[in-house]
């Protein structure tokens, strides 16, 4: 792949006060991604790691470049500030 487009959905938001990402596993649409996590002590932490890992993998796919769109308005504004 030359370019990759990634949409950061409602499971990835931004907290302006702490200037950090907020992961909301309850808003993650790929329920199959959480298969097999039964019996894990801290399920929410495992779900956050799965979401962040999938985002990390997708963002590294583009050889020539990456396009990002954030559905969360605050995150979208912060990303534009960083450009």
N, C-alpha and C positions, 0 to 999 in steps of 0.2 A: 504494500500500500504506500502511496506517496503522501496523501493527506488523510487525516482522521478528523471527524467531527464528533464531539462528545457533548451530550446533554446531561447536565447535572440536575437531576429531578428533585422532587420535593423531599427526598430523604437526606439531601445535603443542603444545609442552610448556613447562614452567617450571623454571628453575634457581634454587633458593632462595639458593644461595651468591652468585651474581652478580646476583640480582634482575632477571632478564631472560628473555624468551622464547627458546626453542630451537626452531628449525625443523628437522624431520626429513623431507626430501623422500622418503626411502625408504618412509615410512609413508603418503604421500599416495595416496589411492584413485583420483583422477581422472587416469588415465594419459593421456587425450586432451589434457589441459592442457599436457603437455610435448611435444606434436607440433611439429616444426619447429625444435627447438633443436640439431639435429645441426650440428656445425661450430663451435659456440660455444666459446670458449676455456675459460671457467670454468662448466661445466654446473651444478654444485651451486649456485653463486651465482645463476644464472639461474632455477633451480627454486625457490629460496627467494624470489626476487622475485615469481615467478608466484603462489606460495602466499600471500604477504603482500598482493599486489595483489587477489587474489580475496577474501580476508578483508576488506580495506578496502572494496571495492565492496559486498559483502553487508551490512556493518555500516552503510552509509550509506543503505540502501534504506528504512528505516522513517521515516515522517514523525512519527508520534506516539510511537514508542518502540522499544526494542530489548531482546530477551531473549537472553541468552547462556548456553550450557551448555558447559563444558569437560570432555572425557572424561578429561583428565589431572588426577588428584586434587590435585596440588600447585598447578596453575594455577587450578583451581576454588576452592581455599582462598584463594589470593592475590586473585582477583577479588572474593570475598566480603569480604575485609579492606578492599578499596577502596570498598565501598559505604557 
